[in-house]
Amino acid sequence: MKSDSRRQGIMEILMDAGQAGVDDLALRFGVSKMTVHRDLDELEESGFLRKVRGGASIQPSSLFESDFRYRQKQAIEEKQRLAAAAVAMIEPGQTVIIDDGSTAGGIARHLTELRPLTVISNNLAVIQDLAGAGGINLIALGGHYSKKFHGFFGLLAEASLKSLRADVAFLSSSAIHGASAFHQDQEVVQAKRLMMAAATRTYLLVDHGKFGRTALHFLTDLSAFDTVFTGREPEPSMRAALDDAGVSLTVVGGND
């Protein structure tokens, strides 16, 4: 098996399991542990995984955000509830921004029910969902494509956002610590901040697993959002910190 095919196979295993050991990978692909280590080094350098003792993981940490494909499989039912609740903030005829996150991206499937709309996004999944949809004026943000985040970032995307204005923006975040949102990637943080600045109203959609986490880069205080949507009531100490900071929190209940 060629190295590219083997590395793709490693990623597929990680997408399903979240992590894998070097010994198991060497056995699965019939190669030496040294070869597996070289594969993991290459994938880590490209930002697709993080090496851990004895293997590799695609699960998030304070410095590493998971691949978009892995995040799409996490908390699916909760993310669907959040998206369905958030679309109530949109009225026909408005301009809507949707960020790169898998949670906010779930809003796209509901938007044809509210057309006409103008939708601005750097999220390739959103762009693909809405491309050609009647009644949707789609503005796809250009820039550098990130396979890991399945979206567009960098100077071109940022310049476009600075020239646009919207009624409402929907964002996601990878970590909530105290009453603040954080993210591992500074380029992603910059795009999200510009989306917030471009919109009259902003909403954050985060599944309950994001609370109590931290990441390298501060994004914003949660009080900057008109409402934060989540799918489960935070622990009492976390809820108290949010209330003390004046954060508007909407818990969209379910059976999680």
Helices and strands as residue ranges (DSSP letters): H 3-17, E 19-21, H 22-29, H 33-45, E 50-52, E 55-57, H 68-71, H 76-86, G 87-89, E 95-98, G 104-114, E 117-121, H 124-130, E 136-140, E 144-146, E 151-153, H 155-162, E 166-171, E 175-177, E 180-183, H 186-198, E 199-205, G 208-210, E 217-221, G 222-224, E 227-230, H 236-244, E 249-251
